[in-house]
């Protein structure tokens, strides 16, 4: 089961089980439960594309 599906199974307001107990049951770490992914900003993406374009054009750069 993917971590996203495991997160969906856990209920924050469960009357008997705490979040940590529920995480143990579905074998998900508590930090993975609370983690929210951070996207890549446009500047970083543009730089990555430029680097990829450059090294695709000149694959031998950096070799001796």
N, C-alpha and C positions, 0 to 999 in steps of 0.2 A: 504494500500500500504506500502511496506517495506521501511525503510530509504534508502536502496541502490537504489531502483527504483526511489524514490523521488530525490535523488542526480543526477540520470541520466537524469531526466527531466529538471533540471536547466541548463541554458546556460550561460556560463561566459561572452560571448560577445554579449549578447542581446542588440539590439539598443535602446530599450525604458525602459526596466525594470532592476533595479539594482539587485544584488544577494540577498540582504535583502528583497526586494519586492517579488522576486520569491519564496524565502523561506517561506514568510508569506502566499503566495497563495497555496503552497503545504503542509502547516502546518509542516514545518521542521525548527528547530532552526538553526541559522547561525553556531553555534559551531559544531552541528552535520554535517553540510555541509562540514566544513573544517577538521573535525576529520579524521585521518588515523589510523586504528587499528595497534597495536604493537603486534607482535607475541611473543610466549614464547620461550626462548632460551633452548638449549639442556640440560644444567645443571639443570635448574629449573624443566624441565620435568622429568629428571632422579630422582631428589629428590622427586617429587610428586609420582612417581611410587614406589619408595622405601618405602615411608610412607604408601601408600595404601597397598603394599604387607605386611608390618609389622602389620598394624592394622587389616588386613583381617585374618592374622594368629592368632593374639592375640586380639580378639575383647573386652575382658574383662579388658584390661589395661586402667587405668584411672578411673575405677569404684571403689567405696569403698565397 
